[in-house]
Amino acid sequence: MMAMLREAIKTRGLTQTAAAELLNVAQPRISDLARGKIERFTIDALVNMLARAGIFLEVERRRAA
């Protein structure tokens, strides 16, 4: 999910400030995202940021083989 967000920011050519505004987070959160600091993000925070970027996930549950 972090990679998807980083790619969306890069593709749109956003600065960290513009990305923070789009994703409704503080700029230091975008810095954490860019540096791959995964321990600073919850799954729900990443899902919310993806949705704000117009990226929606589909989750599928399956039994282990």
N, CA, C and O atoms as a CHARMM CRD file, in Angstrom:
* protein
*
  260
    1    1 MET  N      0.81900  -1.18100   0.00000 PROA 1      0.00000
    2    1 MET  CA     0.00000   0.00000   0.00000 PROA 1      0.00000
    3    1 MET  C      0.87100   1.25600   0.00000 PROA 1      0.00000
    4    1 MET  O      0.55600   2.24700  -0.65900 PROA 1      0.00000
    5    2 MET  N      1.96200   1.19700   0.74400 PROA 2      0.00000
    6    2 MET  CA     2.86600   2.34900   0.76300 PROA 2      0.00000
    7    2 MET  C      3.45000   2.57300  -0.62300 PROA 2      0.00000
    8    2 MET  O      3.57200   3.71300  -1.07200 PROA 2      0.00000
    9    3 ALA  N      3.80600   1.50700  -1.29100 PROA 3      0.00000
   10    3 ALA  CA     4.37000   1.63000  -2.64000 PROA 3      0.00000
   11    3 ALA  C      3.34800   2.22900  -3.59600 PROA 3      0.00000
   12    3 ALA  O      3.70000   3.02400  -4.46700 PROA 3      0.00000
   13    4 MET  N      2.10300   1.85400  -3.43600 PROA 4      0.00000
   14    4 MET  CA     1.04700   2.40400  -4.28400 PROA 4      0.00000
   15    4 MET  C      0.91100   3.91200  -4.05600 PROA 4      0.00000
   16    4 MET  O      0.74900   4.67100  -5.01200 PROA 4      0.00000
   17    5 LEU  N      0.97600   4.34000  -2.81300 PROA 5      0.00000
   18    5 LEU  CA     0.89200   5.76300  -2.49900 PROA 5      0.00000
   19    5 LEU  C      2.09300   6.52300  -3.04300 PROA 5      0.00000
   20    5 LEU  O      1.94600   7.59600  -3.62800 PROA 5      0.00000
   21    6 ARG  N      3.28700   5.95700  -2.84700 PROA 6      0.00000
   22    6 ARG  CA     4.49200   6.60900  -3.37000 PROA 6      0.00000
   23    6 ARG  C      4.41400   6.75600  -4.88900 PROA 6      0.00000
   24    6 ARG  O      4.78700   7.79300  -5.43700 PROA 6      0.00000
   25    7 GLU  N      3.93200   5.72200  -5.56000 PROA 7      0.00000
   26    7 GLU  CA     3.80900   5.75600  -7.01800 PROA 7      0.00000
   27    7 GLU  C      2.78000   6.80400  -7.45500 PROA 7      0.00000
   28    7 GLU  O      3.00500   7.51900  -8.43200 PROA 7      0.00000
   29    8 ALA  N      1.66700   6.89900  -6.74900 PROA 8      0.00000
   30    8 ALA  CA     0.64000   7.88900  -7.08100 PROA 8      0.00000
   31    8 ALA  C      1.19100   9.30500  -6.92800 PROA 8      0.00000
   32    8 ALA  O      0.91800  10.17000  -7.76100 PROA 8      0.00000
   33    9 ILE  N      1.95200   9.54200  -5.88900 PROA 9      0.00000
   34    9 ILE  CA     2.55000  10.86600  -5.65500 PROA 9      0.00000
   35    9 ILE  C      3.55500  11.18200  -6.75400 PROA 9      0.00000
   36    9 ILE  O      3.57600  12.29100  -7.28700 PROA 9      0.00000
   37   10 LYS  N      4.39200  10.19600  -7.09200 PROA 10     0.00000
   38   10 LYS  CA     5.41300  10.37900  -8.13000 PROA 10     0.00000
   39   10 LYS  C      4.76400  10.61400  -9.49600 PROA 10     0.00000
   40   10 LYS  O      5.16200  11.52400 -10.22500 PROA 10     0.00000
   41   11 THR  N      3.77300   9.79900  -9.84000 PROA 11     0.00000
   42   11 THR  CA     3.10200   9.90400 -11.13500 PROA 11     0.00000
   43   11 THR  C      2.45000  11.26800 -11.32100 PROA 11     0.00000
   44   11 THR  O      2.46700  11.83100 -12.41500 PROA 11     0.00000
   45   12 ARG  N      1.87800  11.78900 -10.24700 PROA 12     0.00000
   46   12 ARG  CA     1.20600  13.09400 -10.31000 PROA 12     0.00000
   47   12 ARG  C      2.17600  14.25900 -10.17600 PROA 12     0.00000
   48   12 ARG  O      1.78500  15.41500 -10.33300 PROA 12     0.00000
   49   13 GLY  N      3.43100  13.96300  -9.88900 PROA 13     0.00000
   50   13 GLY  CA     4.43200  15.00500  -9.75600 PROA 13     0.00000
   51   13 GLY  C      4.18000  15.93200  -8.58000 PROA 13     0.00000
   52   13 GLY  O      4.46100  17.12800  -8.65400 PROA 13     0.00000
   53   14 LEU  N      3.64500  15.37600  -7.48600 PROA 14     0.00000
   54   14 LEU  CA     3.30400  16.19000  -6.32400 PROA 14     0.00000
   55   14 LEU  C      4.50200  16.43500  -5.41900 PROA 14     0.00000
   56   14 LEU  O      5.34600  15.55900  -5.23300 PROA 14     0.00000
   57   15 THR  N      4.56400  17.61400  -4.87000 PROA 15     0.00000
   58   15 THR  CA     5.52800  17.88000  -3.80400 PROA 15     0.00000
   59   15 THR  C      4.99200  17.22500  -2.54100 PROA 15     0.00000
   60   15 THR  O      3.83100  16.81800  -2.49100 PROA 15     0.00000
   61   16 GLN  N      5.83500  17.12400  -1.52500 PROA 16     0.00000
   62   16 GLN  CA     5.36200  16.55800  -0.26300 PROA 16     0.00000
   63   16 GLN  C      4.23900  17.39800   0.32200 PROA 16     0.00000
   64   16 GLN  O      3.29900  16.85700   0.90400 PROA 16     0.00000
   65   17 THR  N      4.32600  18.70400   0.17600 PROA 17     0.00000
   66   17 THR  CA     3.27600  19.58800   0.68900 PROA 17     0.00000
   67   17 THR  C      1.96300  19.35900  -0.04500 PROA 17     0.00000
   68   17 THR  O      0.91100  19.27000   0.58800 PROA 17     0.00000
   69   18 ALA  N      2.00700  19.26100  -1.36500 PROA 18     0.00000
   70   18 ALA  CA     0.80000  19.02600  -2.16300 PROA 18     0.00000
   71   18 ALA  C      0.22000  17.64400  -1.87300 PROA 18     0.00000
   72   18 ALA  O     -0.99800  17.48200  -1.79200 PROA 18     0.00000
   73   19 ALA  N      1.08500  16.65900  -1.72000 PROA 19     0.00000
   74   19 ALA  CA     0.62400  15.30500  -1.40000 PROA 19     0.00000
   75   19 ALA  C     -0.05100  15.28100  -0.03300 PROA 19     0.00000
   76   19 ALA  O     -1.08100  14.63000   0.14200 PROA 19     0.00000
   77   20 ALA  N      0.52000  15.98200   0.92400 PROA 20     0.00000
   78   20 ALA  CA    -0.06600  16.04300   2.26400 PROA 20     0.00000
   79   20 ALA  C     -1.45500  16.66200   2.21400 PROA 20     0.00000
   80   20 ALA  O     -2.37300  16.19900   2.89100 PROA 20     0.00000
   81   21 GLU  N     -1.60600  17.70100   1.41700 PROA 21     0.00000
   82   21 GLU  CA    -2.91100  18.34800   1.28200 PROA 21     0.00000
   83   21 GLU  C     -3.91600  17.40300   0.63500 PROA 21     0.00000
   84   21 GLU  O     -5.04900  17.28800   1.10100 PROA 21     0.00000
   85   22 LEU  N     -3.51000  16.72900  -0.43200 PROA 22     0.00000
   86   22 LEU  CA    -4.38900  15.78700  -1.11800 PROA 22     0.00000
   87   22 LEU  C     -4.82600  14.65900  -0.19100 PROA 22     0.00000
   88   22 LEU  O     -5.99500  14.27300  -0.18000 PROA 22     0.00000
   89   23 LEU  N     -3.88500  14.13400   0.58600 PROA 23     0.00000
   90   23 LEU  CA    -4.15700  12.96900   1.42500 PROA 23     0.00000
   91   23 LEU  C     -4.66700  13.34400   2.81400 PROA 23     0.00000
   92   23 LEU  O     -4.98000  12.47600   3.62900 PROA 23     0.00000
   93   24 ASN  N     -4.74700  14.65800   3.07100 PROA 24     0.00000
   94   24 ASN  CA    -5.26600  15.16600   4.34600 PROA 24     0.00000
   95   24 ASN  C     -4.43900  14.69100   5.54300 PROA 24     0.00000
   96   24 ASN  O     -4.97300  14.25400   6.56200 PROA 24     0.00000
   97   25 VAL  N     -3.13000  14.79200   5.38300 PROA 25     0.00000
   98   25 VAL  CA    -2.19700  14.45600   6.45900 PROA 25     0.00000
   99   25 VAL  C     -1.15300  15.56800   6.54400 PROA 25     0.00000
  100   25 VAL  O     -1.06800  16.41500   5.65500 PROA 25     0.00000
  101   26 ALA  N     -0.37600  15.56100   7.59800 PROA 26     0.00000
  102   26 ALA  CA     0.70700  16.52800   7.75100 PROA 26     0.00000
  103   26 ALA  C      1.88000  16.14200   6.84400 PROA 26     0.00000
  104   26 ALA  O      2.07400  14.96400   6.54100 PROA 26     0.00000
  105   27 GLN  N      2.64800  17.12100   6.42000 PROA 27     0.00000
  106   27 GLN  CA     3.78000  16.86700   5.53100 PROA 27     0.00000
  107   27 GLN  C      4.77800  15.85800   6.09400 PROA 27     0.00000
  108   27 GLN  O      5.31300  15.05300   5.33100 PROA 27     0.00000
  109   28 PRO  N      5.05100  15.87200   7.41500 PROA 28     0.00000
  110   28 PRO  CA     5.98700  14.85700   7.93000 PROA 28     0.00000
  111   28 PRO  C      5.50200  13.41200   7.70200 PROA 28     0.00000
  112   28 PRO  O      6.31400  12.49000   7.61900 PROA 28     0.00000
  113   29 ARG  N      4.19200  13.22600   7.60400 PROA 29     0.00000
  114   29 ARG  CA     3.66600  11.86900   7.31400 PROA 29     0.00000
  115   29 ARG  C      4.06700  11.45500   5.90000 PROA 29     0.00000
  116   29 ARG  O      4.35600  10.28300   5.65600 PROA 29     0.00000
  117   30 ILE  N      4.08500  12.40300   4.97400 PROA 30     0.00000
  118   30 ILE  CA     4.49100  12.09400   3.60400 PROA 30     0.00000
  119   30 ILE  C      5.98300  11.77400   3.57600 PROA 30     0.00000
  120   30 ILE  O      6.42100  10.89900   2.82900 PROA 30     0.00000
  121   31 SER  N      6.75100  12.47600   4.38300 PROA 31     0.00000
  122   31 SER  CA     8.18200  12.17600   4.49300 PROA 31     0.00000
  123   31 SER  C      8.37800  10.75700   5.01700 PROA 31     0.00000
  124   31 SER  O      9.20800  10.01200   4.49600 PROA 31     0.00000
  125   32 ASP  N      7.61700  10.37900   6.04600 PROA 32     0.00000
  126   32 ASP  CA     7.68600   9.00700   6.56900 PROA 32     0.00000
  127   32 ASP  C      7.32400   7.99300   5.48400 PROA 32     0.00000
  128   32 ASP  O      7.96000   6.94500   5.36900 PROA 32     0.00000
  129   33 LEU  N      6.31200   8.30700   4.69800 PROA 33     0.00000
  130   33 LEU  CA     5.87600   7.43900   3.61000 PROA 33     0.00000
  131   33 LEU  C      6.99700   7.29100   2.58200 PROA 33     0.00000
  132   33 LEU  O      7.30700   6.18200   2.14800 PROA 33     0.00000
  133   34 ALA  N      7.59900   8.41500   2.19900 PROA 34     0.00000
  134   34 ALA  CA     8.66600   8.39700   1.19500 PROA 34     0.00000
  135   34 ALA  C      9.88200   7.61400   1.67700 PROA 34     0.00000
  136   34 ALA  O     10.58300   6.99600   0.87500 PROA 34     0.00000
  137   35 ARG  N     10.13100   7.63800   2.97000 PROA 35     0.00000
  138   35 ARG  CA    11.28900   6.93500   3.54000 PROA 35     0.00000
  139   35 ARG  C     10.97800   5.47800   3.89100 PROA 35     0.00000
  140   35 ARG  O     11.84600   4.75400   4.37900 PROA 35     0.00000
  141   36 GLY  N      9.73200   5.05000   3.64000 PROA 36     0.00000
  142   36 GLY  CA     9.36000   3.65900   3.87700 PROA 36     0.00000
  143   36 GLY  C      9.26000   3.27600   5.34000 PROA 36     0.00000
  144   36 GLY  O      9.47900   2.11600   5.68800 PROA 36     0.00000
  145   37 LYS  N      8.93900   4.21500   6.19600 PROA 37     0.00000
  146   37 LYS  CA     8.84300   3.94400   7.63600 PROA 37     0.00000
  147   37 LYS  C      7.50500   3.28000   7.94400 PROA 37     0.00000
  148   37 LYS  O      6.59600   3.89500   8.50200 PROA 37     0.00000
  149   38 ILE  N      7.41200   2.03100   7.57200 PROA 38     0.00000
  150   38 ILE  CA     6.16100   1.27800   7.65100 PROA 38     0.00000
  151   38 ILE  C      5.61300   1.17500   9.07300 PROA 38     0.00000
  152   38 ILE  O      4.40100   1.09300   9.27000 PROA 38     0.00000
  153   39 GLU  N      6.49600   1.17900  10.05100 PROA 39     0.00000
  154   39 GLU  CA     6.05200   1.03100  11.43300 PROA 39     0.00000
  155   39 GLU  C      5.24000   2.23200  11.92700 PROA 39     0.00000
  156   39 GLU  O      4.61000   2.15800  12.98200 PROA 39     0.00000
  157   40 ARG  N      5.24900   3.31400  11.19000 PROA 40     0.00000
  158   40 ARG  CA     4.53400   4.52200  11.59500 PROA 40     0.00000
  159   40 ARG  C      3.12600   4.60900  11.01500 PROA 40     0.00000
  160   40 ARG  O      2.42900   5.60200  11.22100 PROA 40     0.00000
  161   41 PHE  N      2.70300   3.56100  10.28300 PROA 41     0.00000
  162   41 PHE  CA     1.39700   3.58800   9.62000 PROA 41     0.00000
  163   41 PHE  C      0.57500   2.36200   9.99300 PROA 41     0.00000
  164   41 PHE  O      1.09000   1.24800  10.08300 PROA 41     0.00000
  165   42 THR  N     -0.69900   2.59300  10.20400 PROA 42     0.00000
  166   42 THR  CA    -1.63300   1.47500  10.38800 PROA 42     0.00000
  167   42 THR  C     -2.23000   1.15600   9.02100 PROA 42     0.00000
  168   42 THR  O     -2.18000   1.96900   8.09800 PROA 42     0.00000
  169   43 ILE  N     -2.78300  -0.01900   8.91700 PROA 43     0.00000
  170   43 ILE  CA    -3.42300  -0.40500   7.65600 PROA 43     0.00000
  171   43 ILE  C     -4.57000   0.53900   7.33400 PROA 43     0.00000
  172   43 ILE  O     -4.72600   0.95700   6.18700 PROA 43     0.00000
  173   44 ASP  N     -5.37500   0.88000   8.34100 PROA 44     0.00000
  174   44 ASP  CA    -6.51700   1.75100   8.05500 PROA 44     0.00000
  175   44 ASP  C     -6.06500   3.14600   7.62000 PROA 44     0.00000
  176   44 ASP  O     -6.73300   3.76300   6.79000 PROA 44     0.00000
  177   45 ALA  N     -4.96900   3.65700   8.14500 PROA 45     0.00000
  178   45 ALA  CA    -4.45900   4.95800   7.71200 PROA 45     0.00000
  179   45 ALA  C     -4.03200   4.89500   6.24400 PROA 45     0.00000
  180   45 ALA  O     -4.31000   5.81400   5.47400 PROA 45     0.00000
  181   46 LEU  N     -3.36200   3.81700   5.86200 PROA 46     0.00000
  182   46 LEU  CA    -2.94000   3.65900   4.47100 PROA 46     0.00000
  183   46 LEU  C     -4.13800   3.51700   3.53900 PROA 46     0.00000
  184   46 LEU  O     -4.14800   4.09400   2.45200 PROA 46     0.00000
  185   47 VAL  N     -5.13900   2.76300   3.95000 PROA 47     0.00000
  186   47 VAL  CA    -6.34800   2.59400   3.14000 PROA 47     0.00000
  187   47 VAL  C     -7.03900   3.94200   2.96400 PROA 47     0.00000
  188   47 VAL  O     -7.49200   4.26400   1.86500 PROA 47     0.00000
  189   48 ASN  N     -7.12600   4.73000   4.03200 PROA 48     0.00000
  190   48 ASN  CA    -7.76200   6.04700   3.94200 PROA 48     0.00000
  191   48 ASN  C     -6.99600   6.96500   2.99600 PROA 48     0.00000
  192   48 ASN  O     -7.60500   7.68200   2.20300 PROA 48     0.00000
  193   49 MET  N     -5.67100   6.94800   3.07200 PROA 49     0.00000
  194   49 MET  CA    -4.88000   7.78700   2.17900 PROA 49     0.00000
  195   49 MET  C     -5.03500   7.33400   0.72300 PROA 49     0.00000
  196   49 MET  O     -5.12300   8.16300  -0.18300 PROA 49     0.00000
  197   50 LEU  N     -5.06700   6.03000   0.50600 PROA 50     0.00000
  198   50 LEU  CA    -5.28700   5.52600  -0.85000 PROA 50     0.00000
  199   50 LEU  C     -6.62700   6.00300  -1.39500 PROA 50     0.00000
  200   50 LEU  O     -6.71500   6.42000  -2.55000 PROA 50     0.00000
  201   51 ALA  N     -7.66400   5.94300  -0.57700 PROA 51     0.00000
  202   51 ALA  CA    -8.99200   6.38700  -1.01200 PROA 51     0.00000
  203   51 ALA  C     -8.97400   7.86700  -1.37000 PROA 51     0.00000
  204   51 ALA  O     -9.57700   8.27400  -2.36300 PROA 51     0.00000
  205   52 ARG  N     -8.28900   8.67000  -0.56900 PROA 52     0.00000
  206   52 ARG  CA    -8.19700  10.10700  -0.86600 PROA 52     0.00000
  207   52 ARG  C     -7.44900  10.35900  -2.16600 PROA 52     0.00000
  208   52 ARG  O     -7.66600  11.37200  -2.83100 PROA 52     0.00000
  209   53 ALA  N     -6.57000   9.43400  -2.52200 PROA 53     0.00000
  210   53 ALA  CA    -5.82600   9.54300  -3.78000 PROA 53     0.00000
  211   53 ALA  C     -6.61200   8.95400  -4.95500 PROA 53     0.00000
  212   53 ALA  O     -6.14600   8.97700  -6.09400 PROA 53     0.00000
  213   54 GLY  N     -7.81300   8.42300  -4.66800 PROA 54     0.00000
  214   54 GLY  CA    -8.64000   7.84100  -5.72300 PROA 54     0.00000
  215   54 GLY  C     -8.27000   6.41600  -6.06600 PROA 54     0.00000
  216   54 GLY  O     -8.59300   5.92900  -7.15000 PROA 54     0.00000
  217   55 ILE  N     -7.59500   5.74600  -5.14900 PROA 55     0.00000
  218   55 ILE  CA    -7.18600   4.35700  -5.35900 PROA 55     0.00000
  219   55 ILE  C     -7.95300   3.49700  -4.36500 PROA 55     0.00000
  220   55 ILE  O     -7.86300   3.70900  -3.15500 PROA 55     0.00000
  221   56 PHE  N     -8.69500   2.54200  -4.86600 PROA 56     0.00000
  222   56 PHE  CA    -9.50200   1.70200  -3.99300 PROA 56     0.00000
  223   56 PHE  C     -9.01500   0.25900  -4.05400 PROA 56     0.00000
  224   56 PHE  O     -8.66000  -0.24900  -5.11800 PROA 56     0.00000
  225   57 LEU  N     -9.00600  -0.38000  -2.91200 PROA 57     0.00000
  226   57 LEU  CA    -8.53000  -1.75600  -2.79600 PROA 57     0.00000
  227   57 LEU  C     -9.69500  -2.72200  -2.75400 PROA 57     0.00000
  228   57 LEU  O    -10.79100  -2.40000  -2.29500 PROA 57     0.00000
  229   58 GLU  N     -9.42400  -3.89700  -3.24300 PROA 58     0.00000
  230   58 GLU  CA   -10.39100  -4.97500  -3.14200 PROA 58     0.00000
  231   58 GLU  C     -9.70400  -6.09800  -2.36800 PROA 58     0.00000
  232   58 GLU  O     -8.62600  -6.55400  -2.75100 PROA 58     0.00000
  233   59 VAL  N    -10.32000  -6.53300  -1.29800 PROA 59     0.00000
  234   59 VAL  CA    -9.72800  -7.55700  -0.44300 PROA 59     0.00000
  235   59 VAL  C    -10.49700  -8.85000  -0.64900 PROA 59     0.00000
  236   59 VAL  O    -11.72800  -8.87000  -0.67000 PROA 59     0.00000
  237   60 GLU  N     -9.74100  -9.92600  -0.80100 PROA 60     0.00000
  238   60 GLU  CA   -10.34900 -11.24400  -0.99900 PROA 60     0.00000
  239   60 GLU  C     -9.81400 -12.18400   0.06900 PROA 60     0.00000
  240   60 GLU  O     -8.61600 -12.19500   0.35100 PROA 60     0.00000
  241   61 ARG  N    -10.68100 -12.95200   0.64600 PROA 61     0.00000
  242   61 ARG  CA   -10.27600 -13.90400   1.66900 PROA 61     0.00000
  243   61 ARG  C    -10.34000 -15.30900   1.08500 PROA 61     0.00000
  244   61 ARG  O    -11.32000 -15.68900   0.44300 PROA 61     0.00000
  245   62 ARG  N     -9.27400 -16.07500   1.32100 PROA 62     0.00000
  246   62 ARG  CA    -9.22100 -17.46300   0.85900 PROA 62     0.00000
  247   62 ARG  C     -8.58800 -18.31100   1.92900 PROA 62     0.00000
  248   62 ARG  O     -7.82400 -17.81500   2.75700 PROA 62     0.00000
  249   63 ARG  N     -8.89900 -19.57600   1.91600 PROA 63     0.00000
  250   63 ARG  CA    -8.27400 -20.51800   2.83900 PROA 63     0.00000
  251   63 ARG  C     -6.86500 -20.82600   2.35000 PROA 63     0.00000
  252   63 ARG  O     -6.59100 -20.85600   1.15000 PROA 63     0.00000
  253   64 ALA  N     -5.99200 -21.05200   3.30400 PROA 64     0.00000
  254   64 ALA  CA    -4.62600 -21.43100   2.95500 PROA 64     0.00000
  255   64 ALA  C     -4.64400 -22.81100   2.30000 PROA 64     0.00000
  256   64 ALA  O     -5.45300 -23.66800   2.65300 PROA 64     0.00000
  257   65 ALA  N     -3.75900 -23.00600   1.36200 PROA 65     0.00000
  258   65 ALA  CA    -3.70000 -24.28200   0.63200 PROA 65     0.00000
  259   65 ALA  C     -3.10100 -25.37100   1.46600 PROA 65     0.00000
  260   65 ALA  O     -2.97800 -26.50600   1.00500 PROA 65     0.00000
